[in-house]
Amino acid sequence: MKKVTNVFWISLALVLLAVAYGAFAPDNFAEVTGNIEGFLTTSFGWYYLLIVSIMVLFCLFFLISPMGQIKLGKENEKPEFSFITWVSMLFSAGMGIGLVFWGSAEPLSHFAINPATAEPESAEAFRESMRFTFFHWGIHAWAIYGVVALVLAYFQFRKGEPGLISSTLKPLFGDKMKGPWGILVDVIAIFATAIGVATTLGFGAIQINGGLSYLFTGIPNDNFIVQIIIIVVVTVLFTISAWSGVSKGIKYLSNTNMVLAIILLIMVVIVGPTLLILNTFTDTIGSYVQNIAQMSFRTAPVDSEERAWIDGWTIFYWAWWISWAPFVGIFIARVSRGRTIRQFLTGVLMIPAIFSFIWFATFGTTAMDVQKSGVDLTGLLTEETLFAIFNELPLGIIMSIVAVILIAVFFVTSADSATFVLGMQSTNGSLDPANTVKISWGVSVSLIAVILLSTGGLDALQTALIIAAFPFSFIMLMMMGSFYKAINLEYKAIKRKR
């Protein structure tokens, strides 16, 4: 069960081919992937908007449906992790390091650089920036993760199937999923996960380098040697954590993440523009709820500038979350055994989204308030923005130190979770993949990140990840159909027994 399958070797070969292309012909790779991504976002933006909205409705249906009482596991099974630890794991794997950097950078961009429709730095741009940030990081993003996680957890823990994406399609395609078609499905999932964690390691090293450089003048920014050191340290840490397993390493790291994130959040609320933060949060919740339907289906068919904004932000985000769905969905499924569907969807859809809203209201509002005070943050790199904001607040040095530690722990947790998922998918869905397999993947993706940092191929590989979202979106649609077919049959059988 713990032996690697053909899926491992095929996936590894494809990943290495993509990396070799990006490393040895970065300009050509960037041009090709950029053209494909541009075609997909401009020609299929409507498709992304529709399918993500369908995923939201799918999750909401099962949240309120009587079928929500069905357990993701056997009837007598209890959850493996406490509620707080479980939510911490969801948050760490699903958003993690992205919240730290984009918490201030995205609202600031919508407000001062590239608003959706309003004039830069206007009152309307302020409201609009927060509304769209809530939209991009809210329920829609978590519904994408929730679909993969729900379907996989149901088939794995309720039906006893292997923890593979291909196993969830058996109600539709039967034994065909044991052959080449099943291998193709699992290879796409592993490819997306491996490329995703490699690019995250690369960009994470750049971001930590930027933060350390901003804090300590002796550390050069955007320095390859510094970034290699960061990747080596992170690799050692997540390897140690991976060796200890989910119930120890990832569990403790996730709990640490949440504690540090809450401490940093409370500090900013207290020393930042407290009343403005509270008012902005309340106002944006209302605006988000009021406009969620319009934002969900907005294509701006006759306004080229607005359409370009939608393609560059909303469509990009939907494709990005879909590309991360194999990794995050599989991990969430792994840690959700023993919960009912209703408990699961409440935890996955609502709680992380609400925390994200609080986070963005706090850091986004503070960033825009600093910008309005006359400090120009728009010319800074994304990784520098947060520390520049702290520089304008009381206790700025302390908050910067907490932020660097938080980023590092998020970084390690994401890499650890991803290598665990890669290990699962490479060993026929094993719940406890061999340490050698996990570490092999961890070292491999770290080397890939170093190679791409040295050749400048990270951006193109990230674009390749976005492209991989397109075929996986069709797999997700089939997963939803397969799940509905299977659970509907089970629910009818349960009703007959009553």
ABEGO torsion letter per residue (X at the ends): XABBBAAAAAAAAAAAAAAAAAAABAAAAAAAAAAAAAAAAAAAAAAAAAAAAAAAAAAAAAAABAAAABBBEBAABBBABBAAAAAAAAAAAAAEAAAAAAAAAAAAAAAAABBAABBBGBAAAAAAAAAAAAAAABAAAAAAAAAAAAAAAAAAAAAGBBBBAAAAAAAAAEAAAABAAAAAAAAAAAAAAAAAAAAAAAAAAAAAAAAAAAABAABBBGBAAAAAAAAAAAAAAAAAAAAAEAAAAAAAAAAAAAAAAAAAAAAAAAABBAAAAAAAAAAAAAAAAAAAAAAAABAGAABAAAAAAAAAAAAAAAAAAAAAAAAAAAAAAAAABGBBAAAAAAAAAAAAAAAAAAAAAAAAAAAAAAAAAGBBAAABBAAAAAAAAAAABBGAAAAAAAAAAAAAAAAAAAAAAAAAAAAAAAAGGBABBBAAAAAAAAAAAAAAAAAAAAAGAAAAAAAAAAAAAAAAAAAAAAAAAAAAAAAAAAAAAAAAAX
